[in-house]
Amino acid sequence: MTDSDRTYLGIDIGTSAVKVVLMNSQKELIAQSCEKYDVSELKEGHIEIDPEIWFQSAEECLHRIFKDQNAECVSVIGITGQMHSLAIVDERLESIRPVIMWNDIRTKEMIGSLKRAFSGFSGGKQLSRTISTGSPAAALCWIREYEPECFSRIYKFLIGPDYLVMRFTGKCVTNYCEASTSCLMDIGSHVWSEQVRKYIGLSESAYPALYGASEFVGRVRPDIARRFGFRSDARVIAGTGDNAATSVSTGCLEGGYPVLSLGTSGVIVIPTDDIPEDAPGKRILVSVDGRKFICLVQGVIQSNGRTVNWWAKDILGISNLEELEKNINCAKGRKENLLFYPHLGGDKTIYSDPNLRGAFINLGNDTTKTDMYYAVIEGLSFAVRELIEKMQISLERYGSIKVTGGGSNSDLWLQTLSDVLGIVVEKLNGGIGPAFGIALLAMYADHHTGPFEKISDGYVRVNKEYKPDPENHAMLNRKYQKYLRIHKALEYINDSDTVPSDADGSDFSCRA
């Protein structure tokens, strides 16, 4: 097989779908496929999935792709996916229980005690600040507490896409990105935290080996090679988390600029060591070769695309957002006092409050459903601004912010975001996202892209620019100051110990 014949697979295990792309050595997309699936929520906040659904969905995608493409040309396979989601397997490498997903909130009552316990460990300041619902460390503690029989059977724990790496190679490994956001690692020393391990009560053997993203784990298992038609010497890299993979396909990791992904959640990532340690945001270790490390800082708006879908599809019953947005009167929306607070599913970065919820403020008899849709978009844009400010990211330093994800298809959203931030918003081209980033890393592992710093050269393109209107920015800035008051107002309203009184001091809480 010549170099020009080699192809590279990128597999992304998303929250609601698997996406697979096939790329050639010229960084050209040859084929792609997507397979959707559903997660389970048997109890409120308990969000799970059988990890074999990931494998079966990937299998469907691969069979579709290789109807028209030659599987024997696949040289390297890269696998990425959702971060934090916890899988546990027994000695036969079979799943013991469904995966506890990244957006699961069953551990919310445990987080306070975990923060206190972890604060005394090495690297405890970072651990204490970043542990949240959905963290693998918290999920393991929950299993230990409520499913001791499952806990006793753990042979290895795996994080998100590691499960598919195991299915393809038979090896139980993880990568520095997934490990560093698990709250199981001492990030400063780049090793698993011995203190956290003893606190949880796991054996050392239960921990997967640590690899750099482009380091080879091994060849595909013979049964997998036969199943899909791969060559016996096709190799699999360790991979990385989806946000780190996206930072490769967007040029963020190599270029050093911020990128905002408007997906199910809204995620901003930036490679930097300049952000103060006490600023909110998760520090992610990204290592391509297992020796050199890059610090990628990540902040999240937990309910982002989910919020838009909730209002447009669940409430309005409209699936065609493009048609809906044609009827939005943005000028009217900007002038009105209607505000929307978008944290429907809690918050992880700004307030670290899983119980935080959303709200509409200043509804009137003349408020329409489309007015409220604009307020949703505006509120999400305000949330992004608050996140950036709390993380102490100076966008002026970069001159713009690059945006990707499903939300980037909305002109309304990107223009509103530009007006709220007061900075140019650049929509990136379609060949981006985790699946493309991990395919590039697979190609890099095969030594066909030159230095890592040039991995995305010629690949990243800006499709469209959105420039802020000074008048709109000034108007939205005034509304943003009001938006910032909502959190304290909600805290006051939801404080069961607070009993307000009227002007004469009498209690009015029980008046008819």
Residue pairs with C-beta under 8 A, 6 or more apart in sequence:
1 72
1 73
1 75
1 231
3 25
3 448
4 24
4 25
5 73
6 24
6 25
6 73
6 75
6 446
6 448
7 22
7 23
7 24
7 25
7 30
7 69
7 70
7 73
7 74
7 75
8 22
8 23
8 24
8 25
8 74
8 75
8 76
8 77
8 78
8 439
8 440
8 442
8 443
8 446
9 20
9 21
9 22
9 62
9 74
9 76
9 77
9 78
9 439
9 442
10 20
10 21
10 22
10 23
10 78
10 80
10 245
10 434
10 435
10 436
10 437
10 438
10 439
10 440
10 442
11 18
11 19
11 20
11 58
11 61
11 77
11 78
11 79
11 80
11 81
11 161
11 164
11 435
11 438
12 18
12 19
12 20
12 79
12 80
12 81
12 161
12 242
12 245
12 433
12 434
12 435
12 438
13 54
13 58
13 79
13 80
13 81
13 82
13 160
13 161
13 163
13 164
14 81
14 82
14 242
14 434
15 39
15 82
15 101
15 102
15 103
15 264
16 36
16 37
16 38
16 39
16 264
17 34
17 35
17 36
17 37
17 57
18 34
18 35
18 37
18 54
18 57
18 58
18 61
19 32
19 33
19 34
19 61
19 433
19 434
19 435
20 32
20 33
20 34
20 58
20 61
20 62
20 65
20 435
21 29
21 31
21 32
21 435
21 436
21 439
22 29
22 30
22 31
22 32
22 65
22 69
22 74
22 439
23 29
23 30
23 436
23 439
23 440
23 443
24 30
25 443
25 448
27 440
27 443
27 449
27 458
27 459
29 431
29 436
30 69
31 65
31 68
31 69
32 65
32 435
33 60
33 61
33 62
33 64
33 65
34 61
35 57
35 58
35 60
35 61
36 57
37 49
37 53
37 54
37 57
39 47
39 48
39 49
39 101
40 47
40 48
40 49
40 98
41 47
41 48
42 48
43 106
45 104
45 105
45 106
45 108
46 104
46 106
47 100
47 101
47 103
47 104
47 105
48 98
48 99
48 100
48 101
48 104
49 98
49 99
49 101
50 95
50 98
50 99
51 87
51 95
51 98
51 99
51 163
52 95
54 81
54 163
54 164
55 163
55 164
55 167
58 164
59 227
59 228
62 71
62 228
63 228
66 228
66 229
71 228
71 229
71 230
72 229
72 230
72 231
74 230
74 231
74 234
75 234
75 235
75 442
75 446
76 234
76 235
76 236
76 237
76 442
76 443
76 445
76 446
77 168
77 220
77 234
77 235
77 236
77 237
77 442
78 236
78 237
78 239
78 245
78 438
78 439
78 441
78 442
78 445
79 161
79 164
79 165
79 168
79 236
79 237
79 239
79 438
80 161
80 239
80 240
80 241
80 242
80 244
80 245
80 434
80 435
80 437
80 438
81 160
81 161
81 164
81 239
81 241
81 242
81 434
82 101
82 102
82 160
82 161
82 241
82 242
83 102
83 159
83 160
83 177
83 178
83 181
83 241
83 242
83 243
84 102
84 134
84 135
84 136
84 159
84 160
84 181
84 182
85 99
85 100
85 101
85 102
85 134
85 159
85 160
86 99
86 100
86 136
86 139
86 140
86 157
86 158
86 159
87 95
87 99
87 157
87 158
87 159
87 160
87 162
87 163
88 95
88 96
88 97
88 143
88 150
88 153
88 154
88 156
88 157
88 158
89 95
89 96
89 154
89 155
89 156
89 157
89 158
89 163
89 166
89 172
90 96
90 153
90 154
90 155
91 155
93 155
93 156
93 166
93 170
93 172
95 163
96 150
96 153
96 154
97 143
97 147
97 150
99 163
100 106
100 134
100 139
100 142
100 143
101 134
102 134
102 160
103 134
103 265
103 302
103 345
104 133
104 134
104 139
105 133
105 134
105 345
105 346
105 354
106 133
106 142
107 133
107 134
107 135
107 138
107 139
107 141
107 142
108 133
108 346
108 354
108 355
110 138
110 141
110 142
110 145
111 131
111 132
111 133
111 138
111 352
111 354
114 131
114 137
114 138
114 141
115 128
115 129
115 131
116 128
117 199
118 124
118 127
118 128
118 131
118 137
118 183
118 196
118 199
119 125
119 127
119 128
121 127
121 186
121 193
121 195
121 196
121 199
122 186
122 188
122 189
122 193
122 195
123 186
123 187
123 188
123 189
123 193
125 277
125 278
126 187
126 188
126 277
126 283
127 183
127 193
127 196
129 278
129 280
129 352
130 181
130 183
130 282
130 283
131 137
131 138
131 183
132 138
132 348
132 352
132 354
133 346
133 348
133 354
134 348
135 181
135 182
135 183
136 157
136 159
136 182
136 183
136 184
137 182
137 183
137 184
137 196
137 200
138 183
140 151
140 157
140 184
140 200
140 202
141 200
143 150
143 151
144 151
144 200
144 201
151 201
154 202
154 206
155 172
155 205
155 206
156 172
156 205
156 206
156 207
156 208
157 202
157 206
157 207
157 208
158 166
158 172
158 174
158 208
159 174
159 178
159 179
159 182
160 178
160 241
160 242
161 178
161 239
161 241
161 242
162 172
162 173
162 174
162 175
162 178
162 208
162 239
165 171
165 173
165 217
165 236
165 238
165 239
166 172
166 173
167 224
168 220
168 221
168 224
168 236
169 217
169 218
169 219
169 220
169 221
169 236
170 218
170 221
171 209
171 217
171 218
172 208
172 209
173 208
173 209
173 210
173 211
173 217
173 238
174 208
174 209
174 210
174 211
174 238
175 210
175 211
175 212
175 213
175 238
175 239
175 240
175 241
175 287
176 190
176 210
176 211
176 212
176 213
176 240
176 285
176 286
176 287
176 290
176 293
177 213
177 240
177 241
177 244
177 284
177 285
177 286
177 287
177 296
178 240
178 241
179 185
179 192
179 210
179 285
180 187
180 283
180 284
180 285
181 241
181 282
181 284
181 298
183 196
184 192
184 193
184 196
184 197
184 200
184 207
185 191
185 192
185 193
185 285
186 192
186 193
186 194
187 283
187 285
190 210
190 285
190 293
191 210
192 207
192 210
197 204
197 207
210 290
211 217
211 238
211 290
212 238
212 287
212 288
212 289
212 290
212 291
213 237
213 238
213 239
213 240
213 244
213 286
213 287
213 288
213 441
214 237
214 238
214 288
214 289
214 441
214 442
214 444
214 445
215 237
215 238
215 289
215 290
215 445
216 235
216 236
216 237
216 238
216 445
217 235
217 236
217 237
217 238
218 235
218 236
219 232
219 233
219 234
219 235
219 236
220 230
220 232
220 234
220 235
220 236
222 232
224 230
225 231
225 232
225 234
235 445
237 441
237 442
237 445
239 245
239 438
239 441
240 286
240 438
240 441
241 284
242 434
243 261
243 267
243 269
243 284
243 296
243 298
243 434
244 253
244 269
244 284
244 286
244 296
244 437
245 433
245 434
245 435
245 436
245 437
245 438
245 441
246 252
246 259
246 261
246 269
246 404
246 432
246 433
246 434
246 437
247 253
247 259
247 269
247 271
247 286
247 296
247 437
248 254
248 437
248 438
248 440
248 441
248 455
248 456
249 431
249 432
249 433
249 434
249 436
249 437
249 440
249 456
249 459
249 460
250 259
250 402
250 404
250 428
250 432
250 437
250 456
250 460
251 257
251 456
251 459
251 460
252 258
252 259
252 269
252 270
252 271
252 402
253 271
253 286
253 294
253 296
254 452
254 453
254 454
254 455
254 456
255 456
255 460
256 270
256 271
256 272
257 270
257 398
257 402
258 268
258 269
258 270
258 393
258 395
258 398
258 401
258 402
259 268
259 269
259 270
259 401
259 402
259 403
259 404
259 428
260 266
260 267
260 268
260 384
260 401
260 402
260 403
260 404
260 405
261 267
261 268
261 269
261 403
261 404
261 405
262 304
262 305
262 403
262 404
262 405
262 406
262 407
262 408
262 413
263 304
263 305
263 405
263 406
263 407
264 304
264 305
264 306
265 300
265 301
265 302
265 303
265 304
265 305
265 306
266 300
266 301
266 304
266 305
266 380
266 383
266 384
266 387
266 405
266 407
267 298
267 299
267 300
267 301
268 298
268 299
268 384
268 387
268 388
268 391
268 393
269 284
269 296
269 297
269 298
270 296
270 297
270 393
271 286
271 294
271 295
271 296
271 297
272 295
272 297
273 295
275 281
275 297
275 391
275 392
275 393
276 392
279 390
279 391
279 392
280 299
280 349
280 350
280 352
280 387
280 390
280 391
281 297
281 298
281 299
281 349
281 391
282 297
282 298
282 299
282 349
283 295
283 296
283 297
284 295
284 296
284 297
284 298
285 293
285 294
285 295
285 296
286 293
286 294
286 295
286 296
287 293
287 294
288 441
288 444
288 452
297 391
297 393
299 349
299 350
299 387
299 388
299 390
299 391
300 348
300 349
300 387
301 342
301 343
301 347
301 349
301 380
301 383
301 384
301 387
302 343
302 345
302 346
302 347
302 348
303 310
303 342
303 343
303 344
303 345
303 346
303 358
304 342
304 380
304 407
305 405
305 406
305 407
306 344
306 345
307 342
307 344
307 358
307 376
307 380
308 321
308 376
308 377
308 380
308 407
310 344
311 372
311 373
311 376
312 318
312 319
312 321
312 324
312 373
313 319
315 369
316 324
316 369
316 373
318 324
321 410
324 370
324 373
325 373
325 410
325 411
325 412
327 370
328 370
328 373
328 374
328 412
329 370
329 371
329 374
330 374
330 412
330 415
330 416
332 371
333 371
333 374
333 375
333 378
334 378
334 419
334 472
334 475
334 476
334 479
335 475
336 362
336 371
337 361
337 362
337 479
337 482
338 360
338 361
338 362
338 363
338 364
338 367
338 371
338 372
338 375
339 360
339 361
339 362
339 375
339 378
339 379
339 479
339 482
339 483
339 486
340 358
340 359
340 360
340 361
340 372
340 375
340 376
340 378
340 379
341 358
341 359
341 360
341 361
341 379
341 483
341 486
341 487
341 490
342 358
342 376
342 379
342 380
342 382
342 383
343 356
343 357
343 358
343 383
344 357
344 358
346 353
346 354
346 355
346 356
346 357
347 353
347 354
347 356
348 354
349 387
349 390
349 391
350 383
350 386
350 387
350 390
351 487
356 487
356 490
357 490
359 486
359 490
360 372
360 375
361 486
374 412
377 410
377 412
377 413
377 416
378 416
378 420
378 476
378 479
379 483
380 413
381 413
381 416
381 417
381 419
381 420
381 421
382 420
382 479
382 480
382 483
384 417
384 420
384 421
385 420
385 421
385 480
386 483
386 484
388 395
388 421
395 401
395 421
395 423
396 423
399 423
399 424
400 423
400 424
400 425
400 426
400 465
401 421
401 423
401 424
401 425
401 426
402 426
402 427
402 428
402 462
403 414
403 417
403 425
403 426
403 427
403 428
404 427
404 428
404 432
404 433
405 433
407 413
408 414
408 427
408 428
411 466
414 425
414 427
414 464
414 466
415 425
415 466
416 476
417 425
417 466
418 424
418 425
418 466
418 467
418 468
419 468
419 469
419 472
419 473
419 476
420 473
420 476
420 480
421 468
422 468
422 473
422 477
423 468
424 465
424 466
424 467
424 468
425 465
425 466
426 462
426 464
426 465
426 466
427 462
427 463
427 464
427 465
427 466
428 460
428 461
428 462
428 463
429 460
429 461
429 462
429 463
430 463
431 459
432 460
440 449
440 455
440 456
440 459
441 455
443 449
444 452
444 455
449 455
492 498
499 507
499 509
500 508
500 509
501 507
501 508
502 508
